[in-house]
Amino acid sequence: MSDHSESLSNLPAKLYIVATPIGNISDITYRAIETLQQVDIIAAEDTRHSGKLLSHYQIKKPMFPLHDHNERERGKVLIEKIKAGQSVALISDAGTPLISDPGYHLVNECREKGVDVVPIPGACATIAALSAAGLPTDRFSFEGFLPAKEKGKQDKLSALIEETRTMVFYESPRRIIDTVQQVVNILGADRKIVIARELTKTFESFYALPAQEMLEWLKEDTNHCRGEFVLMIAGAVADSEAIPQVALNTLALLKEQLPLKKAAALTAQIHSQKKNDLYKWGLENL
């Protein structure tokens, strides 16, 4: 059933994705504050947590809980409200909504139903961390939170062994040691890691070390594991002489049906590789 309540806002009836502070309460734009002051409803991941931010900026608006467990069902209610003429802001506990936070299903549904979605940009822990880490930022891969279970974590890191972009993860205090241990095991002891901890808060800090040294540093003092982490891992160094994995996969597939020499010749044509290099690799590995 549609909600026909009238809008008290002078904002158009749309969904506004509003970035909020990641630490320092001043990490918010004028536009974000104005939007939160003017919308009819604020949808929040945790209404009590966000209530402190709104109170600080003297914003008094009806709040609507929207989190991972109720998003699909409650999102439909919000869309009905927007279609009935009300404006809605979506905020998360910290930073930009949808970046490892709820909101995807709501935004996707809005797009499907023809409801306009407006980004109100601002703080994002990933971008803040990268900007000060000293790792390459021309290309990077945001991976969010690694799986909590060991097997899942190992599988995910194993899939990233050949990733040449800087990789960015979020991690919790209780899992940071285990995660860095898996980085040592899978990506190597010498792989460079940068940890950004407590971003924009009083005890903000950055540490850059090879993986094994980072692991030892984390273990030497329990205080080193406090706070929320952005974990950045340098990408693999691309070996210009190496045969791309995709070419090796093709060679292995063709070898099942053809003699190695023929398989190497075809693979060389498909992937613009040297036939002799492929043939030699095949002799040693297939």
PyMOL commands that set and color helices and strands:
alter all, ss='L'
color gray80, all
select helices_A, chain A and resi 30-38+47-56+71-83+104-113+125-133+150-158+176-187+211-220+222-225+245-255+260-271+275-285
alter helices_A, ss='H'
color red, helices_A
select strands_A, chain A and resi 15-18+41-44+63-65+88-91+117-120+140-145+166-171+192-197+205-210+229-233
alter strands_A, ss='S'
color yellow, strands_A
deselect
rebuild
show_as cartoon
